[in-house]
Amino acid sequence: MHVKRITALVVAGLASMSTLTAGASPTHAAARSTSSPAAPVGDSAAPTPLPPQLVVRRRSASTAAGYVFIAPKGFVANGPEILDDRGRPVWWNPISNGDQATDFRVQTYLGKPVLTWWQGTGFGGMTHGVDYIADTSYHVIATVRAGNGLEADGHEFLLTPDGNALITAYQVVPYDLSSLGGPKDGQVIEGVIQEVDVATGRVVFEWHSLDHIPLTDSYIPVDSPYDYFHINSIELDSEGNLVISARHTWTVYKLDRRTGKIVWRLGGKRSDFSLGPGVRFSGQHDARAAGPDTIRLFDNGDDASPAPHVRFEPDSRVIWIHLDASARTATLAKAIAHPDAIAANSQGNAQPLDNGDTFVGWGNRGRLSELDAQGSLLFDAALVGGDTYRGYRFEWAGQPDTPPLATARRSGRHSTTVHAIWNGATAVASWRILAGRSAKSLRPGRTVTWNSLDTAITIRTTPRLVEVVAVDAQGHVLGTSAPVRVR
């Protein structure tokens, strides 16, 4: 089953709660993001999971426009989350039952902006999952599954201009590993690329690492199953060919998109380019074409293996590598690192922004940063208690097609705490509270500034009913909740 009304699920869960704490952001964990909400959370239940907390350590008026997009992992409830630069949740799609989400971002599908993410289990190993596409009202409008008996992996979900999706998959293959010191009846995990027609689910291109990359190219110790390759990103370059990253061979490959043949290798044991000073990278993620002759990647800086780590750089960094195809040389064009010298042993990404800044997700360290063209830190935040595979900044206009929700509870002899909740509504600038003894006698009271998807407001009265009205920056009404009884 897939998500029909993500916002409706979260709002339904909020409405079911009988206890709300002032200043909190209560939510409802929808099991596996299906169309059927999980059991309501009430007074006697365990504490309701809150959206994972993003602690903002630095922000600046000079950052690029847009929200922060993450898919937190390692929490009671995980899931895709949009936040502002103060760390306030704007939209959250909580998932449970052991599921995780990865690679949550804005892409374009059929000419329109959409949200995309992978959701499933086993991320980092043998995964089982589905890729989702949701519209600006948070309806899932398409899902992408791997074909030919494989499962979609969470490392990459890239939509192409022609309505296809490039996805990763891992496959276990029986393999004689005795020549490498492993078992004769061993297994190898190969990396697979599929290009899938989103509308039909048809696989139009498939590539297997074992057809092109020998096990001896890997840097990690032999084990069974042997994850020798570990593909973790796919990119379309300016020629329409594929640039991919394999963490365990320390190599970026360019593939012919028609034939699957390797055009060149950058890095690793068999690089087709000689690496200039500062170019050598290891355990890398998120290799992208950053121009006709430039590759940008997140260099984790270690061997990314179960064995003791061998660091080649004192910290992880983002590097831009210029390729000279005729001379077959690779030179370091630019490098940026976090001033705190962050060393991420896994995960990570770097996103170019329209103003020339770079937004960086520091992998398993749970840090997110924006740095300007000179490498100066403009924005810095940390996830408390978990991490996110990638982090992004995007402009986004979300408008749920469900109304806002109000809840209210007496918080003193002469006061009431009202929660104005509208998950994913990005245009709300303020909330207007209406209160009275009946639906016909509701009168305007306080107006307060929006303060997260759940804005808590205290009014100095104890009415029987309240209603909340969402207002935009121009004073236009965006939505009105149903009147609710004060408890």
Secondary structure as UniProt FT lines:
FT   HELIX           6..16
FT   TURN            22..23
FT   HELIX           31..33
FT   TURN            43..44
FT   STRAND          54..58
FT   TURN            61..62
FT   STRAND          67..73
FT   STRAND          81..83
FT   TURN            85..86
FT   STRAND          89..92
FT   TURN            97..98
FT   STRAND          100..109
FT   TURN            110..111
FT   STRAND          112..121
FT   TURN            123..124
FT   STRAND          128..134
FT   TURN            136..137
FT   STRAND          140..144
FT   TURN            148..149
FT   STRAND          153..159
FT   TURN            161..162
FT   STRAND          164..175
FT   HELIX           178..180
FT   TURN            184..185
FT   STRAND          186..197
FT   TURN            198..200
FT   STRAND          203..208
FT   HELIX           209..211
FT   HELIX           215..217
FT   STRAND          231..236
FT   TURN            238..239
FT   STRAND          242..246
FT   HELIX           247..249
FT   STRAND          251..255
FT   TURN            257..259
FT   STRAND          262..266
FT   TURN            269..270
FT   STRAND          274..275
FT   TURN            277..278
FT   STRAND          285..289
FT   TURN            292..293
FT   STRAND          294..299
FT   STRAND          317..324
FT   TURN            325..328
FT   STRAND          329..337
FT   TURN            339..340
FT   STRAND          349..352
FT   TURN            354..355
FT   STRAND          358..361
FT   HELIX           363..365
FT   STRAND          367..371
FT   TURN            373..374
FT   STRAND          377..383
FT   STRAND          387..394
FT   STRAND          405..412
FT   TURN            413..414
FT   STRAND          415..421
FT   TURN            423..424
FT   TURN            426..427
FT   STRAND          430..436
FT   HELIX           439..441
FT   STRAND          443..449
FT   STRAND          454..459
FT   STRAND          465..471
FT   TURN            473..474
FT   STRAND          477..480
FT   STRAND          484..485
//
